């Protein structure tokens, strides 16, 4: 072999890790029903899965995790269940915020908070203030949130700017609309996971998930542990994200990027 021209070896790329993962945490009620327990027992058990997924995200290198905790449609559920959910939200904030802060996790709650009890609104504010400077993981909890609400709220704010004469309607584009949504400072979800066997978005991050990879699993949320989460991340790593391009174009770009790392 001619030592003057050694073979070029392209190292295997690091497994692709989604920067932003969004999760529809579904199946709490069915989990409880299967065990002959009240639905609220499933919600309480689901808190353990939240903790497991948050910890796994930080270890795996996910930068943002958005959890769908309470939709704007959930107010239609029995009042007793809604009350339990509010109490659970309060207790989770009280019990978990210190742990999040110690692990450098920043907490943000997205959605319409005005419908929440004043005490809960204050607790949310305090938690966000305490963790606001943390950088290891952005944890977003969507509460009283809906994708259509998000878009409607953004459209209303733009319309108000037009009415005041500070915005030309012709200047409104995708980037400007995005800047008025709930988390314009963070990237769109790369991966959207739904547990519990259903295969729909249920009005969750509709605009932001336009190019998200979707992962559906039959595992009910209280049973969705770190191993199940890693399985979803591994599935994502095997996918080819094309964003409207041909597969061959994506492969060419990937190979060129790999050669640049050698």
C-alpha positions as CSV (number, residue, x, y, z in Angstrom):
1,X,0.0,0.0,0.0
2,X,1.3,3.5,-0.9
3,X,1.7,5.2,2.5
4,X,1.7,8.6,0.7
5,X,-2.0,8.2,0.0
6,X,-3.7,6.7,3.0
7,X,-7.3,5.6,2.6
8,X,-9.8,8.2,3.8
9,X,-12.1,6.8,6.4
10,X,-15.3,8.6,7.1
11,X,-16.3,8.1,10.7
12,X,-19.9,7.1,11.5
13,X,-21.9,10.1,12.3
14,X,-23.1,10.6,15.8
15,X,-26.7,9.3,16.2
16,X,-29.1,12.1,15.4
17,X,-30.7,13.5,18.5
18,X,-33.8,15.7,18.1
19,X,-33.2,19.2,19.4
20,X,-36.9,19.6,20.4
21,X,-39.3,16.8,21.4
22,X,-43.0,17.4,21.9
23,X,-45.2,14.8,23.7
24,X,-48.9,14.2,23.9
25,X,-49.2,12.4,27.1
26,X,-52.2,10.2,26.5
27,X,-53.6,7.1,28.3
28,X,-53.8,8.1,32.0
29,X,-57.6,7.3,32.2
30,X,-57.4,4.0,30.4
31,X,-54.4,3.0,32.5
32,X,-56.5,3.6,35.6
33,X,-59.6,1.9,34.2
34,X,-57.6,-1.3,33.4
35,X,-56.7,-1.5,37.1
36,X,-60.1,-0.7,38.4
37,X,-59.0,2.7,39.8
38,X,-60.3,6.2,39.4
39,X,-59.1,8.2,36.4
40,X,-57.3,10.6,38.7
41,X,-55.0,7.7,39.8
42,X,-53.7,7.5,36.2
43,X,-53.0,11.3,36.3
44,X,-51.0,10.9,39.5
45,X,-49.1,7.9,38.2
46,X,-48.3,9.9,35.0
47,X,-46.2,12.4,37.0
48,X,-43.6,9.6,37.4
49,X,-43.4,9.3,33.6
50,X,-42.9,13.1,33.3
51,X,-40.0,12.8,35.6
52,X,-38.4,9.9,33.7
53,X,-38.7,11.6,30.3
54,X,-37.3,14.9,31.6
55,X,-34.3,13.1,33.1
56,X,-33.8,11.0,29.9
57,X,-34.0,14.1,27.7
58,X,-31.3,15.9,29.7
59,X,-29.0,12.9,29.6
60,X,-29.6,12.2,25.8
61,X,-28.9,15.8,24.8
62,X,-32.4,17.0,23.9
63,X,-32.5,20.7,24.3
64,X,-36.2,21.4,24.5
65,X,-39.1,19.2,25.8
66,X,-42.7,20.3,25.4
67,X,-45.4,18.3,27.2
68,X,-49.1,18.6,26.5
69,X,-50.5,18.6,30.0
70,X,-53.9,20.2,29.7
71,X,-55.7,21.3,26.5
72,X,-58.2,24.1,26.1
73,X,-60.8,21.4,25.3
74,X,-60.1,19.6,28.7
75,X,-62.4,22.0,30.5
76,X,-65.3,20.0,29.0
77,X,-64.4,17.1,31.3
78,X,-66.2,16.4,34.6
79,X,-65.6,19.2,37.0
80,X,-64.2,16.8,39.6
81,X,-61.5,15.6,37.2
82,X,-60.6,19.2,36.2
83,X,-60.2,20.1,39.9
84,X,-58.0,17.1,40.5
85,X,-55.9,18.1,37.5
86,X,-55.5,21.6,38.8
87,X,-54.5,20.3,42.3
88,X,-52.0,17.9,40.7
89,X,-50.5,20.7,38.7
90,X,-50.1,22.7,41.8
91,X,-48.5,19.9,43.8
92,X,-46.2,19.0,40.9
93,X,-45.0,22.5,40.7
94,X,-44.4,22.6,44.4
95,X,-42.6,19.3,44.5
96,X,-40.6,19.3,41.2
97,X,-39.5,22.9,40.7
98,X,-36.6,22.6,43.2
99,X,-35.4,19.4,41.5
100,X,-35.6,21.1,38.1
101,X,-33.6,24.0,39.3
102,X,-31.0,21.9,40.8
103,X,-30.6,20.0,37.5
104,X,-30.3,23.2,35.4
105,X,-33.7,22.8,33.8
106,X,-35.7,25.9,32.7
107,X,-39.5,25.7,33.1
108,X,-42.0,27.6,31.0
109,X,-45.7,27.2,30.9
110,X,-47.4,28.0,27.5
111,X,-51.1,28.5,27.0
112,X,-53.9,30.8,28.3
113,X,-53.2,31.1,32.0
114,X,-56.1,33.5,32.6
115,X,-58.5,30.7,33.3
116,X,-56.4,29.2,36.1
117,X,-56.9,30.1,39.7
118,X,-54.9,33.1,40.8
119,X,-52.9,31.0,43.2
120,X,-51.8,28.6,40.4
121,X,-50.9,31.6,38.2
122,X,-48.7,32.9,40.9
123,X,-47.1,29.5,41.5
124,X,-46.3,29.3,37.7
125,X,-44.8,32.7,37.7
126,X,-42.5,31.9,40.7
127,X,-41.4,28.6,39.1
128,X,-40.5,30.4,35.9
129,X,-38.6,33.1,37.8
130,X,-36.6,30.5,39.8
131,X,-35.5,28.5,36.8
132,X,-35.3,31.3,34.2
133,X,-31.5,31.3,33.9
134,X,-31.1,27.5,33.6
135,X,-29.7,26.2,30.3
136,X,-29.4,22.4,30.3
137,X,-33.0,21.7,29.1
138,X,-36.0,23.9,28.3
139,X,-39.0,22.2,29.7
140,X,-42.3,23.6,28.3
141,X,-45.6,22.5,29.8
142,X,-48.6,23.3,27.6
143,X,-51.5,24.0,29.9
144,X,-54.9,25.3,28.8
145,X,-53.2,25.3,25.4
146,X,-54.6,24.6,21.9
147,X,-52.9,25.0,18.5
148,X,-55.9,26.9,17.1
149,X,-55.9,29.2,20.2
150,X,-52.2,29.8,19.6
151,X,-52.8,30.8,15.9
152,X,-55.9,32.9,16.7
153,X,-54.0,34.7,19.5
154,X,-51.1,35.5,17.1
155,X,-53.5,36.7,14.4
156,X,-55.3,38.9,16.8
157,X,-52.1,40.6,17.9
158,X,-51.0,41.2,14.3
159,X,-54.5,42.6,13.5
160,X,-54.1,45.0,16.4
161,X,-50.7,46.2,15.1
162,X,-52.3,46.8,11.7
163,X,-55.2,48.7,13.2
164,X,-52.8,51.0,15.1
165,X,-51.0,51.7,11.9
166,X,-47.6,50.2,13.0
167,X,-47.8,47.2,10.7
168,X,-48.3,47.0,6.9
169,X,-50.5,43.9,6.2
170,X,-48.3,43.2,3.2
171,X,-45.3,42.7,5.6
172,X,-47.0,39.7,7.3
173,X,-45.2,36.5,6.4
174,X,-44.5,33.1,8.0
175,X,-41.6,34.4,10.1
176,X,-43.7,37.3,11.5
177,X,-46.6,35.0,12.4
178,X,-44.2,32.6,14.0
179,X,-42.8,35.4,16.1
180,X,-46.2,36.0,17.7
181,X,-46.8,32.3,18.7
182,X,-46.2,30.8,22.1
183,X,-42.5,30.0,21.8
184,X,-40.9,32.0,19.0
185,X,-37.4,31.8,20.6
186,X,-37.2,28.0,20.3
187,X,-37.0,25.7,17.3
188,X,-40.0,23.8,16.1
189,X,-40.4,20.3,17.4
190,X,-38.2,17.8,15.5
191,X,-40.1,14.8,17.0
192,X,-43.7,14.6,18.2
193,X,-44.6,11.6,20.3
194,X,-48.1,10.5,21.2
195,X,-48.6,7.7,23.7
196,X,-51.8,5.7,24.3
197,X,-52.4,4.3,20.8
198,X,-54.3,7.2,19.2
199,X,-52.9,8.7,16.0
200,X,-53.9,12.4,15.8
201,X,-52.5,15.7,16.9
202,X,-55.5,16.8,19.0
203,X,-54.9,20.5,18.4
204,X,-51.3,20.5,19.7
205,X,-48.6,22.8,18.2
206,X,-50.3,22.7,14.8
207,X,-48.2,25.4,13.1
208,X,-44.9,24.4,14.8
209,X,-45.3,20.7,13.9
210,X,-45.6,21.2,10.2
211,X,-42.3,19.2,9.6
212,X,-42.1,17.2,12.8
213,X,-41.5,13.5,12.6
214,X,-44.5,11.7,14.2
215,X,-44.1,8.7,16.5
216,X,-47.2,6.9,17.8
217,X,-47.0,4.2,20.4
218,X,-49.7,2.0,22.1
219,X,-47.9,2.4,25.5
220,X,-50.1,4.2,27.9
221,X,-48.5,7.3,29.4
222,X,-48.1,6.0,33.0
223,X,-46.1,3.0,31.5
224,X,-44.0,5.2,29.2
225,X,-40.6,5.0,31.0
226,X,-37.1,6.0,30.0
227,X,-36.7,2.8,27.9
228,X,-39.8,3.5,25.9
229,X,-38.6,7.1,25.4
230,X,-35.2,6.0,24.2
231,X,-36.9,3.7,21.7
232,X,-38.7,6.7,20.2
233,X,-35.5,8.7,20.0
234,X,-33.7,5.8,18.3
235,X,-36.6,5.5,15.8
236,X,-36.2,9.2,15.0
237,X,-32.4,8.7,14.5
238,X,-33.1,6.2,11.7
239,X,-35.4,8.6,9.7
240,X,-34.5,10.8,6.8
241,X,-35.8,14.3,7.1
242,X,-36.4,15.7,3.6
243,X,-38.2,19.0,4.1
244,X,-39.7,18.8,0.6
245,X,-36.4,17.7,-1.1
246,X,-35.7,14.4,-2.7
247,X,-34.1,11.7,-0.7
248,X,-31.1,11.8,-3.1
249,X,-30.6,15.5,-2.4
250,X,-30.6,14.9,1.4
251,X,-28.1,12.0,1.1
252,X,-25.8,14.2,-1.0
253,X,-25.9,16.9,1.5
254,X,-25.3,14.5,4.4
255,X,-22.3,12.9,2.6
256,X,-20.8,16.3,2.0
257,X,-21.2,17.3,5.6
258,X,-19.6,14.0,6.7
259,X,-16.6,14.6,4.5
260,X,-16.2,18.0,6.0
261,X,-15.9,16.5,9.5
262,X,-13.0,14.3,8.5
